[in-house]
Amino acid sequence: MEKIKNEIQSNSILKNISNYMLIIIGAFIMAFGVSQFLLPNQLSSGGLTGVATVTYYLFKLPVGTTIIALNIPLFIMAIYRKGKDFFINGLVGTLSLSIFIDILERFNPLTQDRLLACIYGGIIVGLGSALVLKSNASTGGTDMLAYIIKTYKPMYRTSNLIVILDIIIVLINVIFFKEIEVGLYSAITIYLMGKMIDIIFEGIYFTKTMFIVSNKYEEIAKMVGDNVQRGTTAISAKGMYTKEERTILWCVASRNEAMRIKQISKKIDPRAFIVISNAREAYGIGFKK
């Protein structure tokens, strides 16, 4: 019994260490994107990094140190509202990001072209952010503030809160630098960050869900099973206009498989009605486990 308890404790320690390492790696990637692309070109990725960018140009204060100072009240609130684990993970992420930014900003930027900076900065910062978020951590700023607000107002969507707060901070950057281009380029940066986070969380193989309405549904289902190796589900339905009883085939497949299923369905029944849409995630046999 004691041996099993020790193994569980050992596994828990290793899991925590690997989790902290992932947070630190993600924070380093974020810091690289901020210090080498965004900060030298007066661009903002939203969050408190955007506020720190303004104070950097206004008072010449180190960005990393400013981020820590701005996050102190958020961390005090987080430990009461979100618990110890979230507080510790967030503290590791925020301190790592701040330290890495202060170190990396001493090096010459890789580019001073704002278009290149907003593209590469958004991709790199988004990649780092995704790694931190996958570790159930935060680097402080608007995401932590959004989580805290949500504990008071559970009906608010976290993503909406983050977007609203980021927009406000980007507007502050535009007002300070008195350049509308700062806001336009920053918007591209924030969009690319979001896309990178989606790719890391969902993968590049987007899943499709399909609905096929055809009188030859049995033949279509058999061909799909034999040629694509995908199962289909028959759903009984009724057309409210025609009042006819119909059978709808429902199927979940990868992007390439969805195209093959559509071709098979149209070949068997040219009049088949097909609806294809994106599925956020799919778990089970043949998909994520």
Stockholm file with secondary structure:
# STOCKHOLM 1.0

chainA/1-289         MEKIKNEIQSNSILKNISNYMLIIIGAFIMAFGVSQFLLPNQLSSGGLTGVATVTYYLFKLPVGTTIIALNIPLFIMAIYRKGKDFFINGLVGTLSLSIFIDILERFNPLTQDRLLACIYGGIIVGLGSALVLKSNASTGGTDMLAYIIKTYKPMYRTSNLIVILDIIIVLINVIFFKEIEVGLYSAITIYLMGKMIDIIFEGIYFTKTMFIVSNKYEEIAKMVGDNVQRGTTAISAKGMYTKEERTILWCVASRNEAMRIKQISKKIDPRAFIVISNAREAYGIGFKK
#=GR chainA/1-289 SS CHHHHHHHHHHHHHHHHHHHHHHHHHHHHHHHHIIIIIGGGTCCCSHHHHHHHHHHHHHCCCHHHHHHHHHHHHHHHHHHHTCHHHHHHHHHHHHHHHHHHHHHTTSCCSCCCHHHHHHHHHHHHHHHHHHHHHTTCCCSTHHHHHHHHHHHCTTSCHHHHHHHHHHHHHHHHHHHHTCHHHHHHHHHHHHHHHHHHHHHHHCSSCEEEEEEECTTHHHHHHHHHHHTCCCCEEEEEECTTTCCEEEEEEEEEEHHHHHHHHHHHHHHCTTCEEEEEEESCCBSTTSBC
#=GC SS_cons         CHHHHHHHHHHHHHHHHHHHHHHHHHHHHHHHHIIIIIGGGTCCCSHHHHHHHHHHHHHCCCHHHHHHHHHHHHHHHHHHHTCHHHHHHHHHHHHHHHHHHHHHTTSCCSCCCHHHHHHHHHHHHHHHHHHHHHTTCCCSTHHHHHHHHHHHCTTSCHHHHHHHHHHHHHHHHHHHHTCHHHHHHHHHHHHHHHHHHHHHHHCSSCEEEEEEECTTHHHHHHHHHHHTCCCCEEEEEECTTTCCEEEEEEEEEEHHHHHHHHHHHHHHCTTCEEEEEEESCCBSTTSBC
//
